[in-house]
């Protein structure tokens, strides 16, 4: 189906990301937002009775995100998207590409480091109630070091997400060049 923009006809087939990429993007986005919110909440109730449930959910959904991001990365590497339109300045294309790869790095590193840190806790790691085999001896100090890196990555990830979202809105509202709609349903 041909559509027209200010810059001529655009075919949805070559222009947009494919449906699996779109779904993986938005499911990841909602999971990340949920994990960040639950992560901060659970830290505020860390020593309260019943807080373990929040930690278990955070770990389970974090593992789910790690698997999803691995699938997403494999998809991305095997299905290269069309380049941004020529109307997007070269420097913006480079910043967009660099930011996207930093996002992938954080999306992989955060759950991996969280998993390693959680493996050093007495509670260990369970995936939706199924206890995973322990491969480390509990060490509060080592766990806390990994959780400190996990927390720093959370702030970096939030900054990258804000930049990513603002760039999407810029393309949608100011540039009106359909870049935002590449990843929309």
N, C-alpha and C positions, 0 to 999 in steps of 0.2 A: 504494500500500500504506500503510495507516494504522498508525502506531506510537503507543504511549502513553508519556508521560513523567510526571513529577510535576506537570507544568503542563498536562496534557490531551493530546489527539491531535495528532500531528505528521505531516504528509504529506511523504515524502521528496522528492517532485517539487518543491515550492516551498521546502522548507527547505534542501536541500543545494545546493552549487554543482553546476553541470552537469559532466559527465565531461571535456570538453576543459579546463575550468578546473582540475579536480582533477589531471589529468595534467600540465598546464603547471606547476602549483604544485610538484608533487613532482619532476619532472624538473629544474626550475630549482633546487630546494633541493639536490638531489644534485650538480648541476653547480657550484653556488656553493661547497659544502663541498669538493669536489674541487679547484676552482680556488684556494681559500684555502690548502689544504694544499700543493698543488704550488707555489703562489706563495711560500710561506715556505721550502719545501725548496729551490727553485731559487735563492733569494737566498742560502742558506747554501753553495751550490756554484757561485756565479756565475762564478768565475774558473777552475773546474776543467775539464779536457778533457771534452768530451761534454755539457757543461751546456746547450749551445745547443738540444739536442733538447727539454729540459724547457721552455725558453723558447718554442720553436716550438709545442709542445703547449698551453702556457698561452695563447698568443695565439689559436690555432685554436679552442680550446674557449671562450675569452672572446668571440670573434666569434660563435660559435654561441649562446652565452648572450645576447648583445646582440640577435640576431635573434629568439630565443625570447621574450625579455622584451618586445620590440616587439609580437610576436603576442599575448602575454599581456595587454599593456596595451590593445591594440585590442579583444580579447575582453572584458576587464573593463569598458571604457567602453561597449561595445555590449550587454553582458549584465549589468545591475546585479543583484547578489545581493539576496536577501531581507534585510530588516533583522534585526539581532540581536533576540532575544526581549525582551519587556518586563521580564523578570526581571533583565536586565543593566542596572545603573545607567547613567544618561545620561552621567556623566563617563567611565565605562569605554568606552562606545560611541564617545565623541569621541576618547579616547586610542587606541583600536583603529583607528579610521579614520585618524587622523593618523599613527600608526606604520606602517600599511599603505602610505600614500602616500609616507612617507619611505623605506620599503623599495623601492618602485618607483623612486623617485628615485635611490637608491644603486645599484640593479640596472641602471639605464640609464647613470648617470654613470661607474661604475667601468670597465666595458668600453670605453666611449667615450673616456675619458681615457687608459686603457691603450693603446688603439689609436692615439690621437694621439701619445702618448709614444713608442710603438714605431715610429711612422712617422719619427721623428727619429733613430733609431738607424741605424748602418751596415748592420745585418742586415735592417732593414725588417720587413715583415709578410708572412707566408705563411699561407694557409688550407689546412691539412693537406697541405703540400708545394707548393702552387700559389702562387707569388710574386705578391702583389698589386702593382698599379702604385704607384710611389713618387710622392707629391705634395709632398714636402718635401725639403730638403737636410739631410743628417745634421748634427746638432748635439747633442753630448753634454750640454751645459749645459741646453738646452731640454728634452731628453728626461728628464733627471733631475728637472727641476721638475715635469713631468707625473707622473713616477713617484712623487714625494713626495706629491702630491695623491692619487694612486691608492692609496698605502699608508695615508694618513690615512682615506680612505673605507673601506678594508678594516676598520679598527678600528671605525668608526662602524657599518658593516654588521654586524659581529659583535655589537656591542651591541644593535642592533635585532633581530637574529635571536634572541639570547638572550631578550630581552623578549617577542618573538613566541611562542617555544617555551614559555616559562614561563607565559604567559597561556593558551596552548592546554592545557597540563597542568592549570592551575588549573581551567579549565572542565571538563575531563574527570574529574579526581580529586576536586576539592573541591565545585564547583558542581553537577556532574552534570547540566548543562543542555543537552547535546548540541551545544554550539557547536563543540567540537573535531571532531565527526563530520561537520560541514558540508563539510569539505575532505578527509575520509578516503574511501577507496575503498568 
